[in-house]
Amino acid sequence: MKEKQTLTRKGKVLSIIYVVLVAFFTLGLTPVHAEGDPLTVINNLSNFIFGLIRAIGMILLGFGIVQIGLSLKSHDPSQRANGFLTLAGGVIITFAKEILNTIAG
């Protein structure tokens, strides 16, 4: 005779969470109807993504400046080198869209 398997409390909670997530993603989806020119939508998405990339670049620029300032105070050449590399990376990331537009023509 087979024994009946029972779920533990953790198994019950995980199965409930799974069922709720599946129901949410299947029943909670709304159809989206695109309106207007598809190129406009793609350009808006591109501008949004490059805006996020620019924000990350600005954060890196600020962090690089702070690293350079701290290295000048503590006379640490390796931290100074890391600060200049972070600063250069931040500049490149901040102006990534302009660099790509210049390369592409």
C-alpha distances in whole Angstrom, upper triangle without the diagonal:
4,7,10,13,16,19,22,25,27,24,25,29,29,27,29,32,31,31,34,36,34,36,39,40,39,40,43,45,48,50,53,56,59,62,65,66,63,65,66,62,62,65,64,61,63,65,62,61,64,65,62,63,66,65,63,66,68,66,66,70,70,68,70,73,71,70,74,76,73,74,78,78,76,78,74,75,71,71,74,73,69,71,73,70,68,71,72,68,68,71,70,67,69,71,68,69,73,72,70,73,75,74,73,76
4,6,9,13,16,19,22,23,21,21,25,25,23,26,28,27,27,30,32,31,32,35,36,35,37,40,41,45,47,50,53,55,59,62,63,59,62,63,59,58,62,60,57,59,61,59,57,60,61,58,59,62,61,59,62,64,62,62,66,66,64,66,69,68,67,70,72,70,71,74,74,72,74,71,72,68,67,70,69,65,67,69,66,64,67,68,64,64,68,66,63,65,67,65,65,69,69,66,69,72,70,69,72
4,6,9,13,15,19,20,18,19,22,23,21,23,26,25,26,29,30,30,31,34,35,35,36,38,40,44,46,49,52,55,58,61,62,59,61,62,58,58,61,59,56,58,60,57,56,59,59,56,57,61,59,57,61,62,60,60,64,64,62,64,67,65,65,68,70,67,68,72,72,70,72,69,70,66,65,68,67,64,65,67,65,63,66,66,63,63,66,65,61,63,66,63,64,68,67,65,68,71,69,68,72
4,6,10,13,16,18,15,15,19,20,18,20,23,22,22,25,27,26,28,31,32,31,33,35,37,41,43,46,49,52,55,58,59,56,58,59,55,55,58,57,53,55,58,54,53,56,57,54,55,58,57,55,58,60,57,58,62,62,60,62,65,63,63,66,68,66,67,70,70,68,71,67,68,65,63,66,66,62,63,66,63,61,64,64,61,61,64,63,59,61,64,61,62,65,65,63,66,69,67,66,70
4,7,10,13,14,12,13,16,16,15,17,20,19,20,23,24,24,25,28,29,29,31,33,35,38,41,44,47,49,53,56,57,54,56,56,52,52,55,54,50,52,54,51,50,53,53,50,51,55,53,51,55,56,54,54,58,58,56,58,61,60,59,63,64,62,63,67,66,65,67,64,64,61,60,63,62,58,60,62,59,57,60,61,57,57,60,59,56,58,60,58,58,62,62,60,62,65,64,63,66
4,7,10,11,9,9,13,14,13,15,18,18,18,21,22,22,24,26,28,28,29,31,33,37,39,42,46,48,51,55,55,53,55,55,51,51,54,52,49,51,53,50,48,52,52,48,50,53,51,49,53,54,52,53,56,56,54,57,59,58,57,61,62,60,61,65,64,63,65,62,63,60,58,61,60,57,58,60,58,55,58,59,56,55,59,58,54,56,59,56,57,61,61,59,61,64,63,62,66
4,7,8,5,6,10,10,9,12,14,14,15,18,19,20,21,23,25,25,27,28,31,34,37,40,43,45,49,52,53,50,52,52,48,48,51,49,46,48,49,46,45,48,48,45,46,49,47,46,49,51,48,49,53,52,50,53,56,54,54,57,58,56,58,61,61,59,62,59,60,56,55,58,57,53,54,57,54,52,55,56,52,52,55,54,51,52,55,53,54,57,57,56,58,61,60,59,62
4,5,5,6,9,10,11,12,14,15,17,18,20,21,23,24,26,27,28,29,32,35,38,41,44,46,49,53,53,51,52,52,48,48,51,49,46,48,49,46,44,48,47,44,45,48,46,45,48,49,47,47,51,50,48,51,54,52,51,55,56,54,55,59,58,57,59,56,57,54,52,56,55,51,53,55,53,50,53,54,51,51,54,53,50,51,54,52,53,57,57,55,58,61,60,59,62
4,5,5,6,9,10,11,12,14,15,17,18,20,21,23,25,26,27,28,30,34,37,39,43,45,48,51,52,49,51,51,47,47,49,47,44,46,47,44,43,46,46,42,44,47,44,43,46,47,45,46,49,48,46,49,52,50,50,53,54,52,54,57,56,55,58,55,56,53,51,54,54,50,51,54,52,49,52,53,50,49,52,52,48,50,53,51,52,55,56,54,57,59,59,58,61
4,5,5,6,9,10,11,12,14,15,17,18,20,21,23,24,26,26,28,32,35,37,41,43,46,49,49,47,48,48,44,44,46,44,41,43,44,41,40,43,42,39,40,43,41,39,43,44,41,42,46,45,43,46,49,47,46,50,51,49,51,54,53,52,54,52,53,50,48,51,50,47,48,50,48,45,48,49,46,45,49,48,45,46,49,47,48,52,52,51,53,56,55,55,58
4,5,5,6,9,10,10,12,14,15,16,18,20,21,22,24,25,27,31,33,36,39,41,45,48,48,46,47,47,43,43,46,44,41,43,44,41,40,43,43,39,41,44,42,40,44,45,43,43,47,47,45,48,50,49,48,52,53,51,53,56,56,54,56,54,55,51,49,52,52,48,49,52,49,46,49,50,47,46,50,49,45,47,50,48,48,52,52,51,53,56,55,54,57
4,5,5,6,9,10,11,12,14,15,16,18,20,21,22,23,26,29,32,35,38,41,44,47,48,45,47,47,43,43,46,44,41,43,45,41,40,44,43,40,42,45,43,41,45,46,44,45,48,48,46,49,52,50,50,54,54,53,54,58,57,56,58,56,57,53,52,54,54,50,51,53,51,48,51,52,49,48,51,50,47,48,51,49,49,53,53,52,54,57,56,55,58
4,5,5,6,9,10,11,12,14,15,16,18,20,21,21,24,28,31,33,37,39,42,45,46,43,45,45,41,41,43,41,38,41,42,38,37,41,40,37,39,42,39,38,42,43,40,42,45,44,43,46,48,47,47,50,51,49,51,55,54,53,55,53,54,51,49,51,51,47,48,50,48,45,48,49,46,45,48,47,44,45,48,46,47,50,51,49,51,54,54,53,56
4,5,5,6,9,10,11,12,14,15,16,18,20,20,22,26,29,31,35,37,40,43,44,41,43,42,39,38,41,39,36,38,39,36,35,38,38,35,36,40,38,36,40,41,38,40,43,43,41,44,47,45,45,49,50,48,50,53,53,52,54,51,52,49,47,49,49,45,46,48,46,43,46,47,43,42,46,45,41,43,45,43,44,48,48,46,49,52,51,50,53
4,5,5,6,9,10,11,12,14,15,16,18,19,21,25,28,30,34,36,39,42,43,40,43,42,39,39,41,40,36,39,41,37,36,40,40,37,38,41,40,38,42,43,41,42,46,46,44,47,49,48,48,52,53,51,53,56,56,55,57,54,55,52,50,52,52,48,49,51,48,46,48,49,46,45,48,47,43,45,47,45,45,49,49,48,50,53,52,51,54
4,5,5,6,9,10,11,12,14,15,16,17,20,23,26,29,32,35,38,41,42,40,42,42,38,38,41,39,36,38,40,36,36,39,39,36,38,41,39,38,42,43,41,42,46,45,44,47,49,48,48,52,53,51,53,56,56,55,58,55,56,53,50,53,52,49,49,51,49,46,48,49,46,45,48,47,43,45,47,45,45,49,50,48,50,53,52,51,54
4,6,5,6,9,10,10,12,14,15,15,18,22,24,27,30,32,35,39,40,37,39,39,35,35,38,35,32,35,36,33,32,36,35,32,34,37,35,34,38,39,37,38,42,41,40,43,46,44,45,48,49,48,50,53,53,52,54,51,52,49,47,49,49,45,45,48,45,42,45,46,42,41,44,43,40,41,43,41,42,45,46,44,46,49,49,48,51
4,5,5,6,9,10,11,12,14,15,17,20,23,25,29,31,34,37,38,36,38,38,34,34,37,35,32,34,36,33,31,35,35,32,34,37,36,34,38,39,37,39,42,42,41,44,46,45,45,49,50,49,50,54,54,53,55,52,53,49,47,50,49,45,46,48,45,42,45,46,42,41,44,43,39,41,43,41,41,45,45,43,45,48,47,46,49
4,6,5,6,8,10,11,12,13,16,19,22,25,28,30,34,37,38,36,38,38,34,35,37,35,33,35,37,34,33,37,37,34,36,39,38,37,40,42,40,41,45,45,44,47,49,48,48,52,53,52,54,57,57,56,58,55,56,53,51,53,52,49,49,51,48,45,48,48,45,44,47,45,42,43,45,43,43,47,47,45,47,50,49,48,51
4,6,5,6,9,10,10,11,14,17,20,23,26,29,32,35,37,34,37,36,32,33,36,33,31,34,35,32,31,35,35,32,34,37,35,35,39,40,38,40,43,43,42,45,47,46,47,50,51,50,52,55,55,55,57,54,55,52,49,52,51,47,47,49,47,44,46,47,43,42,45,44,40,41,43,41,41,45,46,44,45,49,48,47,50
4,5,5,6,8,10,10,12,16,18,21,24,26,29,33,34,31,33,33,29,30,32,30,27,30,32,28,28,32,31,29,31,34,32,32,35,37,35,36,40,40,39,42,44,43,44,47,48,47,49,52,52,52,54,51,52,49,47,49,48,44,44,46,44,41,43,43,40,39,41,40,37,38,40,38,38,41,42,40,42,45,45,43,46
4,5,5,6,8,10,11,15,17,20,23,26,29,32,33,31,33,33,29,30,33,31,28,31,33,30,29,33,33,30,33,36,34,34,37,39,37,39,42,42,41,44,47,46,46,50,51,50,52,55,55,55,57,54,54,51,49,51,50,46,47,48,46,43,45,45,42,41,43,42,38,39,41,39,39,42,43,41,42,46,45,44,46
4,6,5,6,8,10,13,16,19,22,25,28,32,33,31,34,33,30,30,33,31,29,32,34,31,30,34,34,32,34,37,36,35,39,40,39,41,44,44,43,46,49,48,48,52,53,52,54,57,57,57,59,56,57,54,51,53,53,49,49,51,48,45,47,47,44,43,45,44,40,41,43,41,40,44,45,43,44,47,47,45,48
4,6,5,5,8,11,14,17,20,23,26,29,31,29,31,31,27,28,31,28,26,29,30,27,27,31,31,29,31,34,32,32,36,37,36,38,41,41,40,43,45,45,46,49,50,49,51,54,54,54,56,54,54,51,49,50,50,46,46,48,45,42,44,45,41,40,42,41,37,38,40,38,37,41,42,40,41,45,44,43,45
4,6,5,6,10,12,15,18,21,24,27,28,26,28,28,24,25,28,26,23,26,28,25,25,29,29,27,29,32,31,31,34,36,34,36,39,40,39,42,44,44,44,48,49,48,50,53,54,53,55,53,53,50,48,49,48,45,45,46,44,41,42,43,39,38,40,39,35,36,38,35,35,38,39,37,38,42,41,40,42
4,6,6,9,12,15,18,20,24,27,29,26,29,29,25,26,29,28,25,28,30,28,28,31,32,30,32,35,34,34,37,39,38,40,43,43,43,45,48,47,48,51,52,52,54,57,57,57,59,56,56,53,51,53,52,48,48,49,47,44,45,46,42,41,43,42,38,39,40,38,37,41,42,39,40,44,43,42,44
4,6,8,11,14,18,21,23,27,29,27,30,30,26,27,30,28,26,30,31,29,29,33,33,31,33,36,35,35,39,40,39,41,44,44,44,47,49,49,50,53,54,53,55,58,59,59,60,58,58,55,53,54,54,50,50,51,49,46,47,48,44,43,45,43,40,40,42,40,39,42,43,41,42,46,45,43,46
4,6,10,12,16,19,21,25,27,25,28,27,23,25,28,25,24,27,28,25,26,30,29,28,30,33,32,32,36,37,36,38,41,41,41,44,46,45,47,49,51,50,52,55,55,56,58,55,55,53,50,52,51,47,47,48,46,43,44,45,41,40,42,41,37,37,39,37,36,39,41,39,39,43,43,41,43
4,7,9,13,15,18,22,23,22,24,24,20,22,25,23,21,24,26,23,24,28,27,26,29,31,31,31,34,36,35,37,40,40,40,43,45,45,46,49,50,50,52,55,55,55,57,55,55,52,50,51,50,46,46,47,45,42,43,43,40,38,40,39,35,35,37,35,33,37,38,36,37,40,40,38,40
4,6,10,13,15,19,21,20,23,22,19,21,23,21,20,24,25,23,24,27,27,26,29,31,31,32,35,36,36,38,40,41,41,44,46,46,47,50,51,51,53,56,56,57,59,56,56,53,51,52,51,48,47,48,46,43,44,44,41,39,40,39,36,36,37,35,33,36,38,36,36,40,40,38,40
4,6,10,13,16,18,17,20,20,17,19,22,20,19,23,24,22,23,27,27,27,29,32,31,32,35,36,37,39,41,42,42,45,47,47,48,51,52,53,54,57,58,58,60,57,57,54,52,53,52,48,48,48,46,43,44,44,41,39,40,39,35,35,36,34,32,35,37,34,34,38,38,36,38
4,6,9,13,15,13,17,16,13,15,18,17,16,19,21,19,21,24,24,24,27,29,29,30,33,34,34,36,38,39,40,42,44,45,46,48,50,51,52,54,55,56,58,55,55,52,50,51,50,46,46,46,44,41,42,41,38,37,38,36,33,33,33,31,29,32,34,31,31,35,35,33,34
4,6,10,12,11,15,15,12,15,18,16,16,20,21,20,22,25,25,26,28,30,30,32,34,35,36,38,40,41,42,44,46,47,48,50,52,53,54,56,57,58,59,57,57,54,52,52,51,48,47,48,45,43,43,43,40,38,39,37,34,34,34,32,29,32,34,31,31,35,35,32,34
4,7,9,8,11,11,9,11,14,13,14,17,18,18,19,22,23,23,26,27,28,30,32,33,34,36,38,39,40,42,44,45,46,48,50,51,52,54,56,56,57,55,55,52,50,50,49,46,45,45,43,41,41,40,37,36,36,34,31,31,31,29,26,29,31,28,27,31,32,29,30
4,7,8,11,10,9,12,14,13,14,17,18,18,20,23,23,24,27,28,29,31,32,34,35,37,38,39,41,43,44,46,47,49,50,52,53,55,56,57,58,57,56,54,51,51,50,47,46,46,44,42,41,41,38,36,36,35,32,31,31,29,26,29,31,28,27,31,32,29,30
4,6,9,8,8,11,12,12,14,17,17,18,20,22,23,24,26,27,29,31,32,33,35,37,38,39,41,42,44,45,47,48,50,51,53,54,56,57,58,56,55,53,51,51,50,47,46,45,43,41,41,40,37,36,35,34,31,30,30,28,25,27,29,27,25,29,30,27,27
4,5,5,7,9,10,11,13,15,16,17,19,20,21,23,25,26,28,30,31,32,34,35,36,38,40,41,42,44,46,47,48,50,51,53,55,56,57,55,53,51,50,49,48,45,44,43,41,39,39,38,35,34,33,32,29,29,27,26,22,24,27,24,22,26,26,23,24
4,5,5,6,9,10,11,12,14,15,17,18,20,21,23,24,26,27,29,30,32,33,34,36,38,39,41,43,44,45,47,48,49,51,53,54,55,52,51,49,47,47,45,43,42,41,39,37,37,36,33,32,32,30,27,27,26,24,21,23,25,22,21,24,25,22,23
4,5,5,6,9,10,10,12,14,15,16,18,20,21,22,24,26,26,28,30,31,32,34,36,37,38,40,41,42,44,46,47,49,51,52,52,50,49,47,45,44,43,41,40,39,37,35,34,33,31,29,29,27,25,24,23,21,18,20,21,19,17,21,21,18,19
4,5,5,6,9,10,10,12,14,15,16,18,20,21,22,24,25,27,29,30,31,33,35,36,37,39,40,41,43,45,46,47,49,51,51,49,48,46,44,44,42,40,39,38,36,34,34,32,30,29,28,26,24,23,22,21,17,19,22,19,18,21,22,20,20
4,5,5,6,9,10,11,12,14,15,17,18,20,21,23,24,26,27,29,30,32,33,35,36,38,39,41,42,44,45,47,48,50,50,48,47,45,43,43,42,39,38,37,36,33,33,32,29,28,28,26,24,23,22,21,18,20,22,20,19,23,23,21,22
4,5,5,6,9,10,10,12,14,15,16,18,20,21,22,24,26,27,28,30,32,33,34,36,37,39,41,42,43,45,47,48,48,46,45,43,41,40,39,36,36,35,33,31,31,29,27,26,25,23,21,21,20,18,15,18,19,17,16,20,20,18,19
4,5,5,6,9,10,10,12,14,15,16,18,20,21,22,24,25,26,28,30,31,32,34,36,37,39,40,41,43,45,46,46,45,43,41,39,39,37,35,34,33,31,29,29,27,25,24,23,21,19,18,17,16,12,15,17,15,13,17,18,16,17
4,5,5,6,9,10,10,13,14,15,17,19,20,21,23,24,25,27,29,30,31,33,35,36,38,39,40,42,44,45,46,44,43,41,39,38,37,35,34,33,31,29,28,28,25,23,23,22,19,18,18,17,14,16,19,17,16,20,21,19,20
4,5,5,6,9,10,11,12,14,15,17,18,20,21,23,24,26,27,29,30,32,33,35,36,38,39,41,43,44,44,42,41,39,37,37,36,33,32,32,30,27,27,26,24,22,22,21,18,17,17,16,13,16,18,16,16,20,21,19,21
4,5,5,6,8,10,10,12,14,15,16,18,20,21,22,24,26,27,28,30,31,33,35,36,37,39,41,42,42,40,39,37,35,34,33,31,30,29,27,25,25,24,21,20,19,18,15,15,14,12,10,13,15,12,13,16,17,15,17
4,6,5,6,9,10,10,12,14,15,16,18,20,20,22,24,25,27,29,30,31,33,35,36,37,39,40,41,39,38,36,34,34,32,30,29,28,26,24,23,23,20,18,18,17,14,13,13,12,9,12,14,13,13,16,18,16,18
4,6,5,6,9,10,11,13,14,15,17,19,20,21,23,24,26,27,29,30,32,33,35,36,38,39,40,38,38,36,33,33,32,29,28,28,26,24,23,23,21,18,19,18,15,14,14,13,11,15,17,16,16,19,21,20,21
4,5,5,6,9,10,11,12,14,16,17,18,20,21,23,25,26,27,29,31,32,33,35,37,37,38,36,35,33,31,31,30,27,26,26,24,21,21,21,18,16,17,16,12,12,13,11,10,14,15,14,15,18,19,18,20
4,5,5,6,9,10,10,12,14,15,16,18,20,21,22,24,25,27,28,30,31,33,35,36,36,34,33,31,29,29,27,25,24,23,22,19,19,18,16,14,14,13,10,9,9,8,7,10,12,11,12,15,16,16,18
4,5,5,6,9,10,11,13,14,15,17,18,20,21,23,24,26,27,29,30,32,33,35,36,34,33,31,29,28,28,25,24,23,22,19,19,19,16,14,14,14,11,9,10,10,9,12,14,14,15,18,19,19,21
4,5,5,6,9,10,11,13,14,16,17,18,20,21,23,25,26,27,29,31,32,33,34,32,32,30,27,27,26,24,22,22,21,18,18,18,15,13,14,14,10,10,12,11,11,14,16,16,17,20,21,21,23
4,5,5,6,9,10,11,12,14,15,16,18,20,21,22,24,26,27,29,30,31,32,30,29,27,25,25,24,21,20,20,18,15,15,15,12,10,11,10,7,7,9,8,9,12,13,13,15,17,18,19,21
4,5,5,6,9,10,10,12,14,15,17,18,20,21,23,24,25,27,29,30,31,29,28,27,24,24,23,20,19,18,17,14,14,14,12,9,9,10,6,4,7,8,9,11,12,13,15,16,18,19,20
4,5,5,6,9,10,11,12,14,16,17,18,20,21,23,24,26,27,29,30,28,28,26,23,23,23,20,18,19,18,15,14,15,13,10,11,12,9,7,10,11,12,14,16,17,18,20,22,23,24
4,5,5,6,9,10,11,12,14,15,16,18,20,21,22,24,26,27,28,26,25,23,21,21,20,17,16,17,15,12,12,13,11,8,10,11,8,7,11,11,13,15,16,17,19,21,22,23,25
4,5,5,6,9,10,10,12,14,15,16,18,20,21,23,24,26,26,24,23,22,19,19,18,16,14,14,13,10,9,10,8,4,7,8,5,4,8,9,11,13,13,15,17,18,19,21,23
4,5,5,6,9,10,11,12,14,15,17,18,20,21,23,24,25,24,24,22,19,19,19,16,14,14,14,11,9,11,10,6,8,10,8,6,10,12,14,15,16,18,19,20,22,24,25
4,5,5,6,9,10,11,12,14,15,17,18,20,21,23,24,22,22,21,18,18,18,15,13,14,14,10,10,12,11,7,10,12,10,9,13,14,17,18,19,20,22,24,25,26,28
4,5,5,6,9,10,10,12,14,15,16,18,20,21,22,20,19,18,15,15,14,12,10,11,10,6,7,9,7,5,8,10,9,9,12,13,16,18,17,19,22,22,23,25,27
4,5,5,6,9,10,11,12,14,15,17,19,20,21,19,19,18,15,14,14,12,9,10,10,7,5,8,8,5,7,10,9,8,11,13,16,17,17,19,21,22,23,25,27
4,5,5,6,9,10,11,12,14,16,17,18,20,19,19,18,15,14,15,13,10,11,12,9,8,11,11,8,10,13,13,11,15,17,19,20,20,23,25,25,26,29,30
4,5,5,6,9,10,11,12,14,15,16,18,16,17,15,12,12,13,10,8,10,11,7,8,11,11,9,12,14,13,13,17,18,21,22,22,24,26,27,28,30,32
4,5,5,6,9,10,10,12,14,15,16,14,14,13,10,9,10,8,5,6,8,5,4,8,9,8,10,13,13,13,16,17,21,21,20,23,25,25,26,29,30
4,5,5,6,9,10,11,12,14,15,14,14,14,11,10,11,10,7,8,10,8,7,10,12,10,11,15,15,14,17,19,22,22,22,25,27,27,28,30,32
4,5,5,6,9,10,11,12,14,13,14,14,11,10,12,11,8,10,12,10,10,13,14,13,15,18,17,17,20,22,25,25,25,28,30,30,31,34,35
4,5,5,6,9,10,10,12,10,11,10,7,7,9,8,5,8,10,8,9,12,13,13,15,17,18,18,21,22,26,26,25,28,30,30,31,33,35
4,5,5,6,9,10,10,9,10,10,7,5,8,8,5,7,10,9,9,12,14,13,15,17,18,18,21,23,26,26,25,28,30,30,30,33,35
4,5,5,6,9,10,10,12,13,10,8,12,12,8,10,14,13,12,15,17,16,17,20,21,21,23,25,28,28,28,31,33,32,33,36,37
4,5,5,6,8,8,11,11,8,8,12,11,9,12,14,13,14,17,18,18,19,22,23,23,25,27,30,31,30,33,35,35,35,38,40
4,5,5,5,5,7,8,6,5,9,9,8,10,13,13,13,16,18,18,19,22,23,23,26,27,31,31,30,32,35,34,35,38,39
4,6,5,7,8,11,9,7,11,12,10,12,15,15,15,17,20,19,20,23,24,24,27,29,32,32,31,34,36,35,36,39,40
4,6,8,11,13,11,10,14,15,13,15,18,18,17,20,22,22,23,26,27,27,29,31,34,34,34,37,39,38,39,42,43
4,5,9,11,9,10,13,14,13,15,18,18,18,21,23,23,24,27,28,28,31,32,36,36,35,38,40,39,40,43,44
4,6,9,9,8,11,13,13,14,17,18,18,20,22,23,24,26,28,28,30,32,35,35,34,37,39,38,39,42,43
4,6,5,6,9,10,11,13,14,15,16,19,20,21,23,25,26,27,29,30,34,34,32,35,38,37,37,40,42
4,5,5,6,9,10,11,12,14,15,16,18,20,21,23,24,25,27,28,32,32,30,33,35,34,34,38,39
4,5,5,6,9,10,11,12,14,15,16,18,20,21,22,24,26,27,30,31,29,31,34,33,33,36,38
4,5,5,6,9,10,10,12,14,15,16,18,20,21,22,24,25,29,29,28,30,33,32,32,35,37
4,5,5,6,9,10,10,12,14,15,16,18,20,21,23,24,28,28,26,29,31,31,31,34,35
4,5,5,6,9,10,11,12,14,15,17,18,20,21,22,26,26,24,27,29,28,28,31,33
4,6,5,6,8,10,10,12,14,15,16,18,20,21,24,25,23,25,28,28,27,30,32
4,5,5,6,9,10,10,12,14,15,16,18,20,23,23,22,25,27,27,27,30,32
4,5,5,6,8,10,11,12,14,15,17,18,22,21,20,23,25,24,25,28,29
4,5,5,6,8,10,11,12,14,16,16,20,20,18,21,24,23,23,26,28
4,5,5,6,9,10,10,12,14,15,19,19,18,20,23,23,23,26,28
4,5,5,6,9,10,10,12,14,17,18,17,19,22,21,22,25,26
4,5,5,6,9,10,11,12,16,15,14,17,19,18,19,22,23
4,5,5,6,8,10,10,14,15,13,15,18,18,18,21,23
4,5,5,6,9,10,13,14,13,15,18,18,19,21,23
4,6,5,6,8,11,11,11,14,16,15,16,19,20
4,6,5,6,9,10,8,11,13,13,13,16,18
4,6,5,8,10,9,11,13,14,15,17,19
4,6,8,9,10,12,13,14,16,17,19
4,6,5,6,9,10,11,12,14,15
4,6,5,6,9,10,10,12,14
4,5,5,6,9,10,10,12
4,5,5,6,9,10,10
4,5,5,6,9,10
4,5,5,6,8
4,6,5,6
4,6,5
4,5
4
